[in-house]
Amino acid sequence: MTDTGRYYVIDMKSGRKFCVETISARNQRSNDKEWEVGGAQAVEGGSVRREDSIIKKSNGFKNIGECKNPMDHINKLLAMKLNG
């Protein structure tokens, strides 16, 4: 996890580059300290608020998806390209 909530995955075989963003209502940042909000420990790491996401069709992104495991979605996209 990056402290910005955004990272890139590059497939070594095809050279395709995928942008991944962790979406959350709060813009969380990593810190060495423990952060507590209302008694619940906040998730460590960064996240992107939905309205601040760069992953949009207007920015040239295709096959946009939301999922719990981004690598599953990326593997499906790579399989579609190989089979199609």
C-alpha positions in Angstrom: 0.0 0.0 0.0 1.3 3.4 -0.9 0.7 6.5 1.2 -1.3 8.0 -1.7 -3.6 5.1 -2.2 -2.6 4.8 -5.9 -0.1 2.4 -7.4 0.7 0.9 -10.8 1.1 -2.8 -11.9 3.0 -3.6 -15.0 2.6 -7.0 -16.7 6.1 -8.2 -17.6 4.9 -10.3 -20.5 2.7 -7.8 -22.3 4.1 -4.6 -20.9 0.6 -3.4 -20.1 0.4 -0.9 -17.2 -2.6 -0.9 -14.8 -3.5 1.9 -12.4 -5.0 0.8 -9.1 -6.5 3.1 -6.5 -7.8 2.2 -3.0 -11.1 4.0 -2.7 -12.3 5.1 0.7 -14.6 7.9 2.0 -11.7 9.1 4.2 -8.4 10.1 2.8 -6.2 7.9 5.1 -2.5 8.3 5.2 0.2 6.0 6.6 2.0 7.1 9.8 4.2 5.5 12.3 1.7 6.4 15.0 -1.5 4.6 15.8 -4.5 6.6 14.8 -7.7 6.1 16.6 -11.1 7.5 15.6 -14.0 6.9 17.9 -12.1 4.1 19.5 -11.6 2.2 16.3 -8.1 1.9 14.8 -8.0 3.5 11.3 -6.6 1.5 8.4 -2.9 2.2 7.8 -2.0 3.4 4.4 -3.4 5.9 1.9 -6.6 6.0 0.0 -8.3 8.0 -2.6 -11.7 9.6 -2.2 -14.0 8.6 -5.1 -14.3 12.2 -6.3 -10.5 12.5 -6.5 -10.0 9.3 -8.5 -8.1 9.7 -11.8 -9.5 6.4 -13.1 -12.2 7.7 -15.4 -13.1 7.1 -19.0 -12.6 10.9 -19.6 -8.9 10.3 -18.7 -8.6 7.5 -21.2 -9.1 4.5 -18.9 -10.8 1.4 -20.3 -12.3 -1.7 -18.6 -12.7 0.1 -15.2 -13.8 -2.1 -12.4 -14.3 -2.1 -8.6 -13.3 -5.2 -6.7 -11.8 -6.4 -3.4 -8.7 -7.9 -5.1 -7.3 -5.8 -8.0 -5.0 -8.6 -9.1 -8.1 -10.7 -9.9 -9.5 -8.0 -12.2 -6.1 -7.4 -13.8 -5.7 -11.2 -14.5 -9.2 -11.2 -16.1 -8.2 -8.3 -18.3 -5.0 -10.0 -19.4 -6.8 -13.3 -20.1 -9.4 -11.4 -22.2 -6.6 -9.9 -24.3 -4.9 -13.2 -24.8 -8.2 -15.0 -25.7 -9.7 -12.2 -27.8 
